[in-house]
Amino acid sequence: MATEQEVREVKQRHSARLMSRAGVSGVGIEKDESGDFVLTVHLDAEDEKAREDLPEEIEGHRVRYVGSGPFRKLEAGSAKASVSRKAPASAKASASKKR
């Protein structure tokens, strides 16, 4: 069983090459059904050729392929991309009660 750090290092070494392939939308680290860390490659579900010639293993680590994407970066300032850094009033009230 590989550690998260081992899989993270494999991802670092191979992400650029994988991402340069047509139909690859993302590369990440996830846990599989048995709880083991695996390198996960997200493929454009609409691209039938995206999976061609991609390895089952990289450096002895299993690769899982998932149909998804393509992912899109949200534009700064859009409602979904905006994140408030202020705590909600209810959280502030709760924190002051604990003092």
Secondary structure in CASP SS format (residue, H / E / C, confidence):
PFRMAT SS
TARGET T0000
AUTHOR 0000-0000-0000
METHOD secondary structure of the structure
MODEL  1
M C 1.00
A C 1.00
T C 1.00
E H 1.00
Q H 1.00
E H 1.00
V H 1.00
R H 1.00
E H 1.00
V H 1.00
K H 1.00
Q H 1.00
R H 1.00
H H 1.00
S H 1.00
A H 1.00
R H 1.00
L H 1.00
M H 1.00
S C 1.00
R C 1.00
A C 1.00
G C 1.00
V E 1.00
S E 1.00
G E 1.00
V E 1.00
G E 1.00
I E 1.00
E E 1.00
K E 1.00
D C 1.00
E C 1.00
S C 1.00
G C 1.00
D C 1.00
F E 1.00
V E 1.00
L E 1.00
T E 1.00
V E 1.00
H E 1.00
L E 1.00
D E 1.00
A C 1.00
E C 1.00
D C 1.00
E C 1.00
K C 1.00
A C 1.00
R C 1.00
E C 1.00
D C 1.00
L C 1.00
P C 1.00
E C 1.00
E E 1.00
I E 1.00
E C 1.00
G C 1.00
H E 1.00
R E 1.00
V E 1.00
R E 1.00
Y E 1.00
V E 1.00
G E 1.00
S E 1.00
G C 1.00
P C 1.00
F C 1.00
R C 1.00
K C 1.00
L C 1.00
E C 1.00
A C 1.00
G C 1.00
S C 1.00
A C 1.00
K C 1.00
A C 1.00
S C 1.00
V C 1.00
S C 1.00
R C 1.00
K C 1.00
A C 1.00
P C 1.00
A H 1.00
S H 1.00
A H 1.00
K H 1.00
A H 1.00
S H 1.00
A H 1.00
S H 1.00
K H 1.00
K H 1.00
R C 1.00
END
